[in-house]
Amino acid sequence: MTELPGWLPSLLRSLRLGYRASPPLIVVAFVTTVAAAVPDALLALAFSLLATNIALSATLLAVLSIGSWLLATVSARANRRFADRAAIVMEEHVARLQSTVTTMEHHERPEIMDRISVLRDHADALSELYQELFAALGALARLAITVGLLMAANPWFGLLGVVAVPAVLVSTLRANAERRAEEAGAQHDRLAKHLFELGTTPGPAKEIRVFGVQNKIVTLRREAWRKRHRPLARARWQTAGWQAAAHALFGLAFLAAIASTVHEPPTLLLVLAAGGRLAQYVANTVQQTHFFRTIWLDVSRRLAWLEDYAAAQTRNADREPPGRLEHGIRLEHVTFRYPGTDRKVLDDVSITLDAGTTVAVVGENGAGKSTLVKLLCRLYEPTGGRILVDGVDLATIDPARWRERVSGAFQDFFPFEYTAGESIGIGDLPRIDDPVALRTAVTRAGAGDAVPDLARQLGVTWANGVDLSHGQWQKVALARGFMRPDPLLLVLDEPTSALDAATEDALFERYADAGGHGVTVLVSHRLATVRMADLILVLDGSHLVERGSHAELMAADGRYARLYRIQARAYGRTGS
Ligand SMILES: Nc1ncnc2c1ncn2[C@@H]1O[C@H](COP(=O)(O)OP(=O)(O)OP(=O)(O)O)[C@@H](O)[C@H]1O
């Protein structure tokens, strides 16, 4: 996996993003936050004048206090308003980036998930990045002005600034150590959150109760939290130890400076006021830069990495998909291994799927059927060979445009708990409100009994929501898959596994009669259903072992024919 981009370019990119959210507000927030440091730091000078000119000192103290208060008030409001606007932009940006990553790799590779999970956890607060940066700059400005005042009184007092350096260094170096500890524990963090969801959401509730694993889940979750927090806590304690030592060093130097000025009241006042504030400013600067570096700079680098990662996947992929499939989709020596694994799930598969045909893919569990479907949808790239759409390499076609021309229903469909019409209509967003399109899709999917009323809210957790059976949810998913008119590729990956055999038969007969110009890929374990397909592909242990129509495969009397006869006997059909 690539390294995170450098901190400076990442920060500049984040700043550009924030600037686009609201140019005037970010400028006002920046200027007022840094400017507020000036009158605040100069208060020490006004204070030291007490020894020589009380009237001037009092006037300056009043003017600087009011100026400091005014700027701080404007800065707080500007930062708040800006953060509110930036929050929307940032959250949208992170969500869009994640969903536009064209492949599924980032949902399945642990090291990428860990990198993204830290970013996602802080995405809602990413807008704070700017005010933290401005506050850190303000703290630095206070520190610089105060050191300047002290050196003007006696250049040796500049050493007070030097002995403050270890504290800043500790904060910088320890920030990296804490970040590493956080990333190392990210997978335990994900596991703990997953277990929490497992124990508190309705989906798994039934099995958890039946198998009596509640206590086991609680124990596992506690263990995951412990594994996540122990190294982080250790790193934080070490940071605290180093910081205490660095601050003690500064305290000793400050005491020495006071002792050396006891006989010069104006200088003593300056050292007391400026030096005392220096300690506070060093602590603020350390805290601000530490916080900024541990969280915000790191999040900013992750964001830049995610932007690059998403962009890299669409580089050189800007061709349009064909308006209509003329020839078909050809797989040429397609080989595939899942990211991070060595095993070939598909090995040297070559086949042409003709335009306007239905292709069934059969094979035992784990043979690679769904993987083939995922490659056709471009959820993964083949690790060897290529897929050609009317002769054009799919890898060069804009993935978003390709997906607009793909439709489908999957065995692991998601029950979108919207109204029935919306849950189906998201299959073709431009026509989500088109009653004719919705009704046509419902009819094609045979889902009329599942959704008699398109305005009906689905999901019992919503007001007036109805729950559907698993099979009914699957019909909704199927109707969603039938929303797009004439897709170039329609994938039906065991879309009827929860339906009875008669319903499935009727569905596919109706579907085959409708025709179309694209390719339909159907994955099913029921061979009686797939026999109507124009072409049947038999996968076995990552290889394409048989291909042909039902009649041809039966005549060949190979694996397909054997399986077909076994199923036919079980269902009481006669093989032919
Ligand atoms: N995300 C993944 N990462 C690693 N390996 C995977 C992943 N998804 C699937 N596999 C492996 O790839 C192989 C093929 O899986 P695939 O889902 O394509 O099989 P299938 O033929 O559709 O099986 P089934 O009939 O059970 O749905 C299996 O051995 C599976 O363990």
The ligand as a Gaussian input file, in Angstrom:
#p B3LYP/6-31G(d) Opt

LIG

0 1
 N      -13.642000     -10.876000      -1.004000
 C      -13.002000     -12.027000      -1.089000
 N      -11.722000     -12.131000      -0.688000
 C      -11.061000     -13.292000      -0.788000
 N      -11.584000     -14.417000      -1.311000
 C      -12.858000     -14.374000      -1.724000
 C      -13.641000     -13.170000      -1.648000
 N      -14.875000     -13.423000      -2.143000
 C      -14.858000     -14.720000      -2.520000
 N      -13.659000     -15.288000      -2.275000
 C      -13.262000     -16.666000      -2.580000
 O      -13.349000     -16.843000      -3.965000
 C      -13.858000     -18.129000      -4.284000
 C      -15.016000     -17.969000      -5.273000
 O      -16.061000     -17.274000      -4.618000
 P      -17.410000     -16.927000      -5.389000
 O      -18.246000     -16.135000      -4.447000
 O      -17.091000     -16.331000      -6.699000
 O      -18.019000     -18.383000      -5.590000
 P      -19.463000     -18.811000      -6.133000
 O      -19.219000     -19.786000      -7.226000
 O      -20.290000     -17.614000      -6.456000
 O      -20.011000     -19.544000      -4.841000
 P      -21.527000     -19.698000      -4.294000
 O      -22.233000     -20.673000      -5.203000
 O      -21.339000     -20.273000      -2.945000
 O      -22.153000     -18.334000      -4.292000
 C      -14.265000     -18.759000      -2.978000
 O      -13.285000     -19.715000      -2.631000
 C      -14.246000     -17.639000      -1.976000
 O      -13.774000     -18.087000      -0.745000

